[in-house]
Amino acid sequence: MTDERSAPAGAVLVVGGGISGLTTALEAAEVGQEVFLVEKNPYLGGRVAQLNQYFPKLCPPSCGLEINYQRLKNNRKIRVHTMTEVKSVSGGPGNYKVTLLSRPRYINSNCTCCGACSDACQDEIDNPFNFGMDKVKAVRKVHDHAFPARYVLDKAACSQSSLDAILAACKYDAIDLNMQEREMTVEVSSIVWATGWNPYDPTKMENLKFGSSPAIITNMMMERLASSSGPTGGKILRPGDNAEPASFAFVQCAGSRDENHLEYCSYICCMASMKQINYIRAQYPEAPITVFYIDLRTPGKYEKFREKLMADEKITWIKGKVADIIAESDGSVTLVAENAVSGDKVKTKVDLAILATGMQPALDQAKALGVDTDANGFVLSQDEGMISAGCAKKASDVVTCAQSATAAAMKAIQASRR
Amino acid sequence: MDKKYGVYICTGCGIGEALDVDGLSAIAQENGMTAKTHEAFCGEAGRQMIKDDMANEGVNVPVICACSPRVWKEEFNFGPESITVRANLREGVVWSAEKPSDDRSQEVVDEFTNELAQDYVRIACAQAMKIDLPVPYKQETTNRRILVMGGGIAGLTAAREAAKAGHEVLLVEKTDKLGGKALGWRKQLPTKAPWNALEESSIQELVSAVQTDSRITVKTSTEVARIAGAPGAFQITFKEAGTRSEWDAPSRVTVDMQDKIDKGEMEDPNAGYKKYTEANPAAEIVGAVVLATGWVPADVSEFEHLGHGKLKNVVTNAEFEELAKEGKVPANVAFIQSPGGEEHDKDFPYANSVTSMVALKQASYVREDNPDGKAYVLYQHMRTPGNMELFYKGAQNNDGIFLTKATVTGVEESGSGLVVKTKDTLLQEDLNLEVDMVVLGAGMKPTTALAPTVNLSYRQGPAFLDLELFDGYADSNFICFPYETRRTGVYACGGVRKATDMVETIDDACGAALKAIQCIESADHGVSVHPRSGDGSYPEFYFQRCTQCKRCTEECPFGALDDDAKGTPLPNPTRCRRCGTCMGACPERIIGFKNYSIDMIGSMVKAVEVPDDDEDKLRIVAFVCENDAYPALDMAAMRRISLNNLVRVIPVRCLGSVNMVWIKDALSSGMDGALLLGCKFGDDYQCHFVKGSEIADKRMANIGETLGSLGLEPERCGVRQVAITDYDTVSEVINEFIEEIKELGPNPFKGF
């Protein structure tokens, strides 16, 4: 989606349309600030759009996103550009010149989301929104609650006959196969980097054997499995054979708090796993669950949430780092660890192992864009014009992201009022 | 507004194929409106057709019968002088249409589907005739100054950031100097990469930045006695700290309490204080408030086995910091994080993760002051989230700091020192540690847990409501919207909201200052703040018919309504969030918005055509929360899940706005039931207006009695909780309700 209205003076550029970028954009715009909001994906909402529920309330993220989208629709100060990334930045605080690059969606603003193109399309791709756990049509609305509500076409994945069928199916002249990559330049007084995070690549932890068995999944995959819009319609089933797991294990700090991977703590994984235990309990009330951890970081108001689970006799908590995971021939896996308190070696065989993979900052072209980062890639607010927010700044939960995103809006307002 | 209507029936997205469009046009005609059709009103050509009618025919109320009102909202906004009304034929009828089955042929299904569509056109026409253009409420003057309560890190930061954005600030601090708790710190936790070393305290820098900022006025040794008024024009009465004033904010007096006071059965808690509505001519005016009154060290005396208050040299972390600031600390010190012994592994109450980090900081004091010093940090769970893990790693590399998980079973005197008894350590043995001093990782208790603190002079009392949900912290219930509390224009930050470190406090304060500015801007424009940001409508009251029942003043989730001595409401529109809970509460039906009123929704309900001779054609009205349940219905439709075609959906701002007269309207016009679909309520409520769905549930329980007395079954009315993600189950929820109605049979008053 590209908003063609002309550029205002003293605007702020918000890079990233996840919960942090969206919050910065809205909070700034509701003070009267002009905003450009650019997002790499074809939809806004970022990582939280993939989550089933938030901890500790176990409420759906789309509830807050819906409000934010309504705020966005009611606010003319925000210009949204999806499928767009920052190519280059020049200038300085007060007058940055930023070149944006938009990839073609191949679907124009005539799209009514009627779905005829998707019905006509014969080609399928691995669904990136569900981490490849199912297939989707190459032309699709990315998910039910996608905003902007518009289809997107993966042209490279389509045969000519599919493309012909898609063109023929659309009654609204919304398919534009000649759409090109486009560049645009915006002048802004400040830039908020809300570029978020990626799940740490689980294959990097060789001992955890991700990929060796479908019984080893990541916490983000678990979110999709538990979600009613996910690949299994919300039923937690083992990928591959769709078996109902009879037992589960969580591997905490899968990559985090580890010098060889992410040296920091990813902040959310303890609570995320406990949240996911709630998903499991709703479907498998009696299934044994083992949690391997270093520390349970559920401080403050999160302690109540943990307390409930600690009372569950079918959950075993083992302080100890998982050393190895072995794929078994019956589809299950065995986790090997040392109990740090007793010193015993532990072997636990389960039907599904969930790796609590950490957060890695997603902005990878920082240096080329003139953005300062720390050694781990988190964006530093380097001066009054370059501002970081949310998980681009530090590993955070959603509440903390919303705080830092609101703070970033303040910095942006100051920059434009200067 | 002189209205001219135009009805635009879209035939795209399957509407034209599924529905008898001529029949729909005829209904517009019956309502005196001309209908036009197009295959895609959302497209350029379709919108141009509407724009042409607006330019040439003077149409200013386009009634667009097409897709859900949630889509193409901006495209169908034709400017401030027009009102767009929507009928949801695509998601609401066609995409969610019943599929033919063995029981019901295509022909029968089509009949039901078309009747549904026809009713939606009727409802939209009725809405168009009753809706009016909102005129924003404008205060005479909007004050742009911001009051910051509290002169610690949070308050100082909020003041400075608001000033940097060009606002005047009034900063009040209870003690005689600025700086707060940080003044007593020897060093501060790391605030920047590489996050591994303690820093010299930066508090003096922050204090002088505030003191030298000409936009900031500082009042020390001062407290806020009361805050009256509303965003854009709060009236602040100050007093000397620690004194009593006749302007102190009065306590909450409920209707029942007032009754007892009047009868002499109860003492008036507010005797001797100025009435809450009395204006203080000496008050200072501000536009918004940042609450940064911080915390006090939490009590640790309940943990008797740890000996605080009994054993010499057992101190809290706050007391230890004082020692460290003043001089040298002892050489052998144990830091206890988790007081539960063998009972539980939680940290001290009000701890959060800060106490873990403070223990690491203080452990390094031991090392700084004593070349051979030994610090033992005993924890159940070391909590150094995010980058603070790097600080933890730094401590692990310090030879004299011993860190272990441990269950501390007791602290005892031993000679001149102390012995700490532990079990379950990482050394796989029970340890008895001989130390000079024991430091307990006490938490940070928010000032709001001790007193109202914000001291609002409001009808609903001086404090934030329901803070027990957050252990007394002035927190928000909303994960996505942490600044949204139940008191518009007052934004909490720092230790009063959460036990946090400095980095988070600074962000939090910066965000709170932004929200304060935003609230002032919104008040100035006469529009609502979150969640109906930018809404220019506001509730208006027809006071001549007010019976002073006080329901609206009691039920408003945001305390927007004060009242006079007789009990007549005194609205404060800039406190209002436009949910309509007052409108739903009013038995006299005297509250309404220009574009959302009792009459408008009532007329929409009555527009539904109710067949009086066909038992298969029951009619059920569903009032559906537009924030969550309505999108759930839309998404069900996108998945082509059939929704029961006996139901007529009317979106509402919040279930709290549903007035019971609409239920009576529905049943007296022969409809067979009324269903309310809204958000989850209870402790983990999801209602964006906090109390709306809960209040609706209570009201419906009461209407049950009323219906019973009329000879109608209370089961004809129901409230169901539907989350936005319940699109896979919402259809079943509705069907189950309708099955219950079918069991009851048609409304016996049908046709009368």
Interface residues (C-beta under 8 A of the other chain):
Chain A: I19 T23 L26 E27 E30 V31 G32 N52 Y54 K57 L58 C59 P60 P61 S62 C63 G64 L65 E66 I67 N68 Q70 R71 K73 N74 N75 R76 N110 T112 C113 C114 D144 H145 A149 K171 Y172 S227 S228 S229 G233 G234 S256 R257 E263 Y264 C265 S266 Y267 D295 L296 R297 T298 P299 G300 K301 E303 E307 K319 A340 V341 S342 G343 D374 A375 F378 L380 K394 A395 S396 V398 V399 T400 A402 Q403 S404 A405 T406 A407 A409 M410 K411 I413 Q414 R417
Chain B: G12 C13 G14 E39 A40 C42 G43 E44 C67 R70 V71 K73 E74 E161 K164 A165 G166 K192 A193 P194 H344 D345 K346 D347 Y350 A351 N352 S353 S356 Y379 H381 M382 R383 T384 P385 G386 N387 M388 E389 L390 K393 K405 D424 T425 L426 Q428 F470 D471 Y473 D475 N477 F478 I479 C480 F481 P482 Y483 K498 A499 E504 I506 D507 D508 C510 G511 A512 A513 L514 K515 I517 Q518 E521 S522 V529 H530 P531 S533 G534 D535 N627 D628 P631 M635 M638 R639 C679 K680 D684 Q686 H688 A723 I724 T725 Y727 D728
